[in-house]
Amino acid sequence: MTEPNWSDFRIILALDKGGSVTGASRLLGVDASTVSRRLAAAEEVFDAVLIVRGGGAFRFTPEGLAVLKAAEAMETTVSTTTLNVRSMRQAAVGTVRIACVPTAAHVLRPLVGEVTEAHPGLHVDLMSSISGVDLSKGDADIAVRTIPPKDPGLVIAHSFTWGSCLYASADYLARVGRPGAPEDLREHPLVRYNAPLLHARAFGWVEQFADPDRPATRVENSDSARVIIEQGGGIGPLFCAVGDTCPTLVRVFAEPFDQMDSWVLYHESARGSAKVRAVLDALVTFLKTRGPALSGLGAAA
């Protein structure tokens, strides 16, 4: 048996409000014959006579009144929900989730306070993870990614680059000496990354200068690399946004050896959301202001 849908209830509402088939046709913007066909279809779905006509007038049967009562309740629910959803999308309040890699989470932490200060009812949750999230499924509202977007539903709000340099602690260089060229790195202990990360130049570039006969320290993330380098464990690659902000670290060579592209993305379904737009605007401004430092081209060696 066919289940009723909203149009079956809507025709009964229109007949009640319009007072006649002609009145219902005006409310629905269709002709009277269409109203009659839709009424007949609704009666077939419910397997009951809903309206008894008598000349130009009509009256609801008990079954018709039951459908009308349900239709009125549904209309109230639809109207209330529509108003609530529109209010939610038009107000910059609530929580916006930004998915990003751990390095980006470190950089974006000040943004959380900036957003709350500008919009007291708006909060940012930073979701730091090396695994991806699906924006189309609502896993997050915004993503900062180093992988080019392929989903046609994703919108690029901003692009920027992460610069990478080699770093060492000042104490290490004072004790061991600074290499004069990349080839001299073979004479130094290197902090290197595990195999799954080596496909990215930011992590794998230093491999070509490693001495296979010298012991190496391998790490699975940049946080571990930073700690070991700060402790004087050797020379290793870090994003400039991390290395340049560590007071005990210095660049081994002045210029970044890599620029990794990154994108700020959101799903097109969030285009009309005031809270997402407010956070996007703040995020893009935040990243543009720090663009030279993130790329490593605007910070002193």
C-alpha positions as CSV (number, residue, x, y, z in Angstrom):
1,M,0.0,0.0,0.0
2,T,1.2,3.5,-0.9
3,E,2.1,5.6,2.1
4,P,0.8,9.2,2.2
5,N,3.2,12.1,1.7
6,W,3.1,15.8,2.5
7,S,1.2,16.7,-0.7
8,D,-1.7,14.5,0.4
9,F,-2.0,16.4,3.6
10,R,-1.4,19.7,2.0
11,I,-4.4,19.4,-0.4
12,I,-6.7,18.9,2.6
13,L,-5.2,22.0,4.3
14,A,-5.8,24.0,1.2
15,L,-9.4,22.9,0.9
16,D,-10.1,23.8,4.5
17,K,-8.4,27.2,4.2
18,G,-9.9,28.0,0.8
19,G,-13.4,26.7,1.6
20,S,-13.8,25.3,-1.9
21,V,-12.0,23.6,-4.8
22,T,-11.7,27.1,-6.4
23,G,-10.4,28.6,-3.2
24,A,-7.9,25.8,-2.8
25,S,-6.7,26.2,-6.4
26,R,-5.9,29.9,-5.7
27,L,-3.9,29.1,-2.6
28,L,-1.9,26.4,-4.3
29,G,-1.5,28.3,-7.6
30,V,-3.0,25.5,-9.7
31,D,-6.2,25.1,-11.6
32,A,-9.4,23.5,-10.1
33,S,-9.0,20.3,-12.0
34,T,-5.6,19.7,-10.5
35,V,-7.0,20.2,-7.0
36,S,-9.7,17.6,-7.8
37,R,-7.1,15.1,-9.1
38,R,-4.9,15.6,-6.0
39,L,-7.9,15.1,-3.8
40,A,-8.8,11.9,-5.6
41,A,-5.2,10.7,-5.3
42,A,-5.2,11.4,-1.5
43,E,-8.5,9.5,-1.0
44,E,-7.0,6.6,-2.9
45,V,-3.9,6.6,-0.7
46,F,-5.9,6.8,2.5
47,D,-8.5,4.4,1.1
48,A,-11.3,6.6,2.4
49,V,-13.7,9.3,1.3
50,L,-12.3,12.5,2.9
51,I,-14.7,15.1,1.5
52,V,-18.4,14.9,0.6
53,R,-19.5,17.5,-1.9
54,G,-22.9,19.0,-2.1
55,G,-23.3,21.5,-4.9
56,G,-20.7,24.3,-4.4
57,A,-20.1,23.4,-0.8
58,F,-18.4,20.4,0.8
59,R,-18.0,18.9,4.3
60,F,-15.2,16.7,5.7
61,T,-16.0,13.1,6.6
62,P,-14.7,11.9,10.0
63,E,-11.8,10.4,8.1
64,G,-11.2,13.7,6.4
65,L,-11.2,15.6,9.8
66,A,-8.6,13.1,11.1
67,V,-6.4,13.9,8.1
68,L,-7.0,17.6,8.5
69,K,-6.0,17.5,12.2
70,A,-2.8,15.7,11.3
71,A,-2.1,18.1,8.5
72,E,-2.5,21.1,10.8
73,A,0.0,19.6,13.3
74,M,2.4,18.9,10.4
75,E,2.1,22.5,9.1
76,T,2.9,23.8,12.6
77,T,6.0,21.6,12.9
78,V,7.2,22.5,9.4
79,S,6.7,26.2,10.0
80,T,8.5,26.1,13.4
81,T,11.3,24.1,12.1
82,T,11.8,26.3,9.1
83,L,11.9,29.4,11.3
84,N,14.4,27.8,13.7
85,V,16.7,26.6,10.9
86,R,16.7,30.0,9.2
87,S,17.4,31.7,12.5
88,M,20.3,29.3,13.1
89,R,21.8,30.0,9.7
90,Q,21.4,33.7,10.0
91,A,22.9,34.1,13.5
92,A,26.6,33.9,14.2
93,V,26.2,31.8,17.3
94,G,27.0,28.2,18.2
95,T,30.1,26.1,17.5
96,V,32.1,25.8,14.3
97,R,34.5,22.8,14.0
98,I,37.8,23.2,12.1
99,A,39.5,20.0,11.2
100,C,43.3,20.3,10.7
101,V,46.6,18.6,11.2
102,P,48.4,19.0,14.6
103,T,50.8,21.6,13.2
104,A,47.9,23.7,12.1
105,A,46.2,23.3,15.4
106,H,49.2,24.9,17.1
107,V,49.2,27.8,14.7
108,L,45.4,28.3,14.9
109,R,45.0,28.3,18.7
110,P,45.0,32.2,19.0
111,L,42.1,32.2,16.5
112,V,39.8,30.5,19.0
113,G,40.0,33.5,21.3
114,E,39.8,36.1,18.5
115,V,36.5,34.6,17.3
116,T,35.0,34.5,20.7
117,E,36.0,38.1,21.4
118,A,34.5,39.3,18.2
119,H,31.3,37.1,18.5
120,P,30.6,36.2,22.1
121,G,28.1,33.6,21.2
122,L,30.3,31.8,18.7
123,H,32.9,29.2,19.6
124,V,35.6,27.4,17.6
125,D,36.5,23.7,18.1
126,L,39.9,22.7,16.7
127,M,39.8,19.1,15.7
128,S,43.5,18.0,15.4
129,S,44.1,14.8,13.6
130,I,46.2,13.3,10.9
131,S,43.2,11.4,9.5
132,G,40.9,13.1,7.1
133,V,37.3,14.1,7.8
134,D,34.3,14.1,5.5
135,L,32.8,17.6,5.2
136,S,29.9,16.4,3.1
137,K,28.9,14.1,6.0
138,G,29.1,16.9,8.6
139,D,32.2,15.5,10.3
140,A,33.5,19.2,10.5
141,D,32.4,22.6,9.2
142,I,35.8,23.7,7.9
143,A,39.0,21.9,7.0
144,V,42.6,23.0,6.6
145,R,44.2,20.5,4.3
146,T,47.4,19.9,2.5
147,I,45.7,17.5,0.1
148,P,44.1,19.1,-3.0
149,P,40.3,19.0,-2.9
150,K,38.7,16.6,-5.3
151,D,35.0,16.6,-4.1
152,P,33.1,19.0,-6.4
153,G,31.0,20.0,-3.3
154,L,34.0,21.5,-1.5
155,V,34.6,25.2,-1.8
156,I,38.1,26.7,-1.5
157,A,38.0,29.8,0.8
158,H,41.7,30.4,0.9
159,S,45.1,28.9,-0.1
160,F,48.5,29.4,1.5
161,T,51.8,27.6,1.9
162,W,53.7,26.0,4.8
163,G,57.4,26.6,4.5
164,S,59.9,24.1,5.9
165,C,63.5,24.6,7.1
166,L,66.1,22.6,8.9
167,Y,66.5,23.4,12.6
168,A,68.9,22.7,15.4
169,S,69.2,24.0,18.9
170,A,71.5,26.9,19.5
171,D,73.4,24.8,22.0
172,Y,73.9,22.0,19.5
173,L,75.4,24.3,16.9
174,A,77.6,26.0,19.5
175,R,78.9,22.5,20.6
176,V,79.1,20.7,17.2
177,G,79.2,23.5,14.6
178,R,76.9,24.6,11.8
179,P,77.1,22.7,8.5
180,G,78.1,25.0,5.7
181,A,76.1,23.2,3.0
182,P,73.4,20.5,2.8
183,E,76.1,17.9,1.9
184,D,77.7,18.5,5.3
185,L,74.6,17.1,7.0
186,R,76.1,13.6,6.6
187,E,78.5,14.6,9.4
188,H,75.6,15.3,11.8
189,P,72.9,13.2,13.6
190,L,69.6,13.8,11.8
191,V,66.1,13.7,13.2
192,R,64.2,12.0,10.4
193,Y,60.6,10.9,9.9
194,N,59.1,7.5,9.5
195,A,58.4,6.0,6.1
196,P,54.7,6.9,5.8
197,L,55.6,10.6,5.9
198,L,58.5,10.6,3.5
199,H,56.4,11.0,0.3
200,A,56.0,14.7,1.4
201,R,59.1,16.8,0.6
202,A,58.7,18.7,3.8
203,F,59.5,15.4,5.7
204,G,61.6,13.5,3.1
205,W,63.9,16.0,1.6
206,V,66.6,15.5,4.3
207,E,66.8,11.8,3.5
208,Q,69.2,12.4,0.5
209,F,71.8,13.8,2.9
210,A,71.6,11.1,5.5
211,D,74.7,8.9,6.2
212,P,73.3,5.3,6.2
213,D,76.1,4.3,8.5
214,R,75.2,6.9,11.1
215,P,72.5,6.2,13.7
216,A,69.3,8.1,13.1
217,T,66.4,9.1,15.2
218,R,63.1,8.5,13.5
219,V,59.8,10.1,14.6
220,E,56.2,9.8,13.5
221,N,55.2,13.5,13.8
222,S,56.6,17.0,14.0
223,D,55.9,17.4,17.7
224,S,58.3,14.6,18.5
225,A,60.8,16.0,16.1
226,R,60.7,19.4,17.7
227,V,61.2,18.0,21.2
228,I,64.2,16.0,20.1
229,I,65.8,18.9,18.2
230,E,65.2,21.2,21.2
231,Q,67.0,18.7,23.4
232,G,70.1,18.9,21.1
233,G,69.4,15.5,19.5
234,G,70.5,16.7,16.1
235,I,69.3,18.5,13.0
236,G,65.9,18.0,11.5
237,P,63.1,19.5,9.3
238,L,60.2,21.4,10.8
239,F,57.6,23.7,9.5
240,C,58.7,27.3,9.8
241,A,55.5,28.1,11.7
242,V,56.8,25.8,14.4
243,G,60.6,26.1,14.3
244,D,60.6,29.9,14.1
245,T,58.5,30.2,17.2
246,C,60.7,28.0,19.4
247,P,63.2,30.3,21.2
248,T,65.9,27.7,21.6
249,L,65.9,26.7,17.9
250,V,67.6,28.4,14.9
251,R,67.5,27.7,11.2
252,V,70.5,25.7,10.0
253,F,70.2,27.3,6.5
254,A,68.4,30.6,6.0
255,E,66.1,29.7,3.1
256,P,63.2,27.2,3.3
257,F,63.8,24.0,1.3
258,D,60.1,23.4,0.7
259,Q,56.7,25.2,0.2
260,M,53.7,22.9,0.9
261,D,50.4,24.1,-0.5
262,S,47.4,24.1,1.8
263,W,43.7,24.9,1.4
264,V,40.9,26.2,3.6
265,L,37.8,24.3,2.6
266,Y,34.1,24.1,3.5
267,H,31.2,22.3,2.0
268,E,28.8,24.2,-0.3
269,S,25.9,23.2,1.9
270,A,27.3,25.6,4.6
271,R,27.5,28.6,2.2
272,G,24.5,30.3,3.8
273,S,25.5,29.7,7.4
274,A,26.3,33.0,9.2
275,K,28.4,31.2,11.9
276,V,30.5,29.4,9.3
277,R,30.9,32.6,7.3
278,A,32.0,34.5,10.4
279,V,34.7,31.9,11.3
280,L,35.8,31.6,7.7
281,D,36.3,35.3,7.4
282,A,38.3,35.4,10.7
283,L,40.3,32.3,9.6
284,V,41.2,33.7,6.2
285,T,42.2,37.1,7.8
286,F,44.2,35.2,10.4
287,L,46.1,33.2,7.8
288,K,46.7,36.2,5.4
289,T,48.2,38.2,8.2
290,R,50.6,35.4,9.1
291,G,51.2,34.3,5.5
292,P,54.9,35.4,5.3
293,A,55.7,33.7,8.6
294,L,53.9,30.5,7.6
295,S,55.7,30.3,4.3
296,G,59.0,31.0,6.1
297,L,59.8,33.8,3.7
298,G,59.0,36.6,6.1
299,A,60.9,35.4,9.2
300,A,64.5,36.0,10.0
301,A,66.8,33.1,9.9
